[in-house]
Amino acid sequence: MGSPTTDLDQTAPVREPSPSPLLRPARTAARYAVRHALPARYLARAARQGDPVARLMRDPDLRQQPYALYEQLRAAGPLTPSALGLVSTSHAVVQDVLRSDRFGVGFDLARVPGRIGRVLRFGDELDASGVAERPSMLVVDPPDHTRYRRLVSRAFTPRATAAFEPMIQRTADALLDDLAGAQGPVDLVDGFAAQLPVLVIAELLGVPTDRRADFLRWGAAAAATLDAGLPLRRYLAAERGLRAMHGFLRQHFDRLRRDPGDDLVSRLVGLPGEEALTERELHATVMLLLGAGFETTVNLIGNAVVALDAHRDQWDALRAEPSGWANAVEEALRWDSPVQLTGRTARAGVEVAGRRLPPGTRVTVLLGAANRDPGVFPDPARFDVTRANAREHLAFSAGVHYCVGAGLARLEAEVALRVLSERFPRLRVAGRPVRRDLRTLRGFEVLPVSLG
Ligand code: HEM
């Protein structure tokens, strides 16, 4: 593969300068101060003053059931001021903002002015960077975004995704075989919903599946870094998870450089010449795929099982007519969205919902609320797996950052739910499910079920 110069590039990747270990605690403190301690203080003050979005960010009880608060925000208008900038619950506005090239996700460390910028740059460290830090494609605007996205999207075409179906089916069957012998209630998240996505993404990325328990542990801690304003102990746990993942990835890349397979990561580490990714780009890209690959689909499967348990007639109807599962997955994505919010910043002056927004305006889009917009989804709080336009939800975002793995996630969830209903038709939630304490992601950490 490639010219001799290319081979040289592959065997001698440019290493990031490793920051002095002596400075590590100071860097951690800098990151924590700017990304979490300051936002936490700001949000706490705004919550005390009654800001509904700040209350949502601060109050775990409110996050258990955010939908009444979303309706309160909706009543205030399609674009309302909040502690997180302007916020929208409107399907039309959210879609416009996500699709508009006048908005970007970009937040470039190099350009943040003043003392905060200096602290951020000092705290910047590859091994502690999360899935939503540059140069992760999630937070990069075109043209760089286009380049990263093109490199991975080939692995997610409808054809490539469909080729995974037999593997997903086999994996789901094997996981349920293991559960079948259990006496009494089992935790469906730990035993099934979390395992299936991690096994699938491990296959796609050429990662040994025997490391999956490690990924799940690291990922569960690291997922919190999508949220700002974490308490110190949670941040430190998240950082440990991130460091462990980056350490693993470094060894994985070295292994694939020596002995490439035909997986996506082997292709990424072996890109020739001008296409080659820097070490930081490689880490950011693969870390995002790994994290996004298993920290979201687990939530979709868990949320769907709980919704169907509460709407038993629909579970029974789907068992009788399994062709309905694809739409049931769309309705679960709409009704209780695994990713509740994201945000954009105006790159230029732009008009939204009749308002002129100056460059730099931040807009938080509440995907979970847009998916319950009564103007698009009649009787939106009703869970209905036969809803004709369920697929118009924005649970996978829209525009250039539309989820790369949407097709794979849909397939995994559809197979998972179908197999589960065939194998355990009398499955019931048995005990109180426990939600994950996260703001951006919404799903269950523990889901006790009896298999019947
Ligand atoms: C139910 C499961 C999933 C949900 C709800 C979900 C949701 C999302 C959302 C909302 C975004 C865009 C965020 C934004 O616009 O700011 C996104 C982006 C992304 N997702 Fe997913 N995702 C899921 C599964 C997956 C899977 C299985 C993979 C990969 C294997 C994946 C890979 C990605 C990547 C790489 C991006 C970044 C795309 C870009 O910036 O161009 N996701 N996802």
Boltz pocket constraint, residues with backbone or C-beta under 6 A from the ligand:
constraints:
  - pocket:
      binder: B
      contacts: [[A, 137], [A, 138], [A, 139], [A, 149], [A, 201], [A, 288], [A, 289], [A, 292], [A, 293], [A, 294], [A, 296], [A, 297], [A, 300], [A, 338], [A, 339], [A, 342], [A, 343], [A, 394], [A, 395], [A, 396], [A, 397], [A, 398], [A, 400], [A, 401], [A, 402], [A, 403], [A, 404], [A, 405], [A, 406], [A, 408], [A, 409]]
      max_distance: 6.0
